[in-house]
């Protein structure tokens, strides 16, 4: 069931149809930025409030670390996960530069891990969720979002079909963006086969659409259910 993002799937399909066409570079960038701003707090685009603002506006701290059912994660885990993956893929793979995450951000967020959290079991997800300073986590995600917008704005026509380099993939591994566990390190194999367009179509757009929809669903469930799986 869809809880969030009316029209975003259709916009994403349109982006997919034009993103590798050199004569559509500016149109592609504009469409990407329009989708992207709806997946972040509105402070990244300095425009009016949006659905993501509504999601987080009245969430209490404890609600970020609730796992409604055994098949779910937590809202805090999702925010961490999508922010880390956007940071790694946009900063290192697309821009061929650095990630924003560093020791200062780690300390500010009180993050017990540096990777995307893909391989965490239920207890690990709960531990991460309860450890994180939510206000700093949200600031980190917004900083990543703003940096992504600058990276995409600076892309040139030939960049969309530029392949990810092995050196950039290795940089993510060396900097702890993934772990050696199977449920984490598969990301490197997945990303190494992508071009810039392929990356833009997943981590900072489609990937976030799916996870944010889950957050809306969980928020509703947390407030409606009498019995929750893990709190």
C-alpha positions in Angstrom: 0.0 0.0 0.0 1.2 3.5 -0.8 1.4 5.9 2.1 3.5 8.6 0.6 4.7 10.4 -2.6 1.7 10.7 -5.0 3.1 11.1 -8.5 6.7 10.4 -7.6 6.7 6.9 -9.3 5.5 8.5 -12.5 8.1 11.2 -12.4 10.8 8.6 -11.7 9.7 6.7 -14.8 10.0 9.9 -16.9 13.4 10.5 -15.5 14.5 7.0 -16.4 13.4 7.5 -20.0 15.5 10.7 -20.5 18.4 10.6 -18.1 21.0 9.1 -20.5 20.1 11.4 -23.5 22.7 14.1 -23.9 20.3 16.6 -25.3 18.1 16.1 -22.2 20.8 16.8 -19.5 19.2 20.0 -18.2 15.7 18.5 -18.2 17.0 15.4 -16.4 18.8 17.4 -13.8 15.7 19.6 -13.2 13.4 16.6 -12.9 15.9 14.8 -10.6 16.1 17.8 -8.3 12.3 18.1 -8.2 11.9 14.4 -7.2 14.8 14.7 -4.7 13.5 17.7 -2.8 10.3 15.8 -2.1 12.3 13.0 -0.4 14.1 15.3 2.1 13.0 17.8 4.6 12.2 21.1 2.9 15.2 22.8 4.4 17.4 21.4 1.7 15.5 23.3 -1.1 14.4 26.4 0.9 10.9 25.9 -0.4 7.5 25.3 1.4 6.8 22.4 3.6 6.3 18.9 2.2 5.3 15.4 3.2 8.7 14.5 4.7 8.3 17.6 7.0 5.0 16.2 8.1 6.5 12.7 8.8 9.0 14.0 11.2 7.3 17.1 12.6 5.5 15.3 15.5 7.5 12.1 15.9 8.5 11.6 19.5 12.0 10.3 20.2 10.9 6.9 21.3 8.9 6.4 18.1 12.1 6.4 16.0 13.3 3.2 17.7 10.2 1.1 17.4 10.0 -2.1 15.3 6.3 -2.5 14.7 6.5 -6.2 13.5 9.2 -8.8 13.0 9.3 -7.9 9.3 10.1 -4.2 9.9 13.0 -2.0 10.7 12.8 1.3 12.6 12.4 4.9 11.4 15.8 5.8 12.9 17.4 2.9 11.0 15.8 4.0 7.8 17.0 7.6 8.2 20.5 6.4 8.9 20.5 3.8 6.1 19.3 6.1 3.3 21.5 9.0 4.5 24.6 6.9 4.6 23.9 5.3 1.2 23.2 8.7 -0.4 26.4 10.1 1.1 28.6 7.2 -0.1 27.2 6.9 -3.6 26.9 10.6 -4.4 30.1 11.8 -2.7 32.4 9.0 -3.6 31.0 7.3 -6.7 29.2 10.2 -8.6 31.4 13.1 -7.6 34.5 11.0 -7.3 35.4 12.8 -4.1 34.7 12.4 -0.4 31.8 11.4 1.8 30.5 14.0 4.3 30.5 11.5 7.1 33.6 11.8 9.3 34.6 11.4 13.0 32.9 14.7 13.9 29.5 13.6 12.5 30.0 10.2 14.1 30.5 11.8 17.5 27.7 14.3 17.0 25.2 11.5 16.1 26.7 9.1 18.7 26.7 6.5 15.9 28.0 3.1 16.9 28.7 2.1 13.3 30.0 3.7 10.1 28.4 1.5 7.5 24.8 1.6 6.0 23.4 -0.9 8.5 22.4 -3.4 5.9 23.7 -6.4 7.8 22.3 -5.5 11.3 20.0 -8.0 13.0 17.0 -6.9 15.0 19.0 -6.2 18.2 21.6 -4.3 16.2 18.9 -2.2 14.6 17.3 -1.4 17.9 20.7 -0.6 19.4 21.6 1.7 16.6 18.2 3.4 16.8 18.4 4.1 20.5 22.0 5.2 20.3 21.6 7.9 17.6 21.0 11.5 18.5 18.0 12.1 16.3 18.4 15.9 15.9 22.0 15.4 14.6 20.9 12.4 12.4 18.4 14.6 10.7 20.9 17.4 10.3 23.4 15.0 8.7 20.8 13.7 6.3 19.9 17.3 5.2 23.6 18.1 4.8 23.9 15.0 2.5 20.8 16.1 0.6 22.1 19.6 0.0 25.5 18.3 -1.2 23.7 15.9 -3.6 21.9 18.8 -5.2 25.1 20.6 -5.8 26.7 17.5 -7.3 23.9 16.9 -9.7 23.6 20.6 -10.6 27.3 20.5 -11.7 26.9 17.3 -13.9 27.8 17.7 -17.6 26.2 15.8 -20.5 28.8 13.0 -20.7 28.7 12.4 -17.0 25.5 10.5 -17.0 27.0 7.5 -18.7 30.3 7.6 -16.8 31.0 4.3 -15.1 31.8 3.9 -11.5 35.5 3.3 -11.0 37.1 0.4 -9.1 39.1 2.9 -7.1 35.9 4.6 -5.8 34.4 1.3 -4.9 37.5 0.4 -2.9 37.4 3.8 -1.2 34.0 3.0 0.2 35.3 -0.3 1.6 38.4 1.2 3.1 36.4 4.0 4.8 34.0 1.6 6.4 30.9 2.3 4.3 30.3 -1.4 4.1 31.3 -4.3 6.3 32.7 -7.7 5.3 29.3 -9.4 6.0 27.5 -10.8 3.0 24.4 -8.6 3.6 26.6 -5.5 3.4 29.4 -6.1 0.9 27.0 -7.1 -1.9 26.4 -3.4 -2.3 29.9 -2.9 -3.7 29.2 -5.5 -6.5 25.8 -3.8 -7.2 27.3 -0.3 -7.4 30.4 -1.3 -9.5 28.1 -2.2 -12.4 26.4 1.2 -12.5 26.9 4.4 -14.4 26.1 7.9 -12.9 22.6 7.8 -14.3 22.0 4.4 -12.8 23.1 5.7 -9.4 20.8 8.8 -9.6 17.9 6.5 -10.4 18.3 4.5 -7.2 20.0 5.7 -4.0 18.9 9.3 -3.9 15.5 8.7 -5.6 13.8 5.3 -5.9 15.6 3.8 -2.8 14.4 6.7 -0.6 10.9 6.6 -2.0 10.4 3.0 -0.9 12.0 3.5 2.6 10.1 6.7 3.4 6.9 5.1 2.4 7.7 2.4 5.0 8.3 5.1 7.6 4.8 6.6 7.0 3.3 3.1 7.3 5.2 2.4 10.6 4.3 5.8 12.1 0.6 4.9 11.5 1.1 1.4 12.9 3.0 2.6 16.0 0.1 4.9 16.9 -2.6 2.4 16.2 -1.3 -0.9 17.5 -1.6 -2.0 21.1 1.2 -4.5 20.8 4.5 -3.8 19.1 7.3 -6.2 18.2 10.3 -4.4 19.6 10.4 -1.1 21.5 
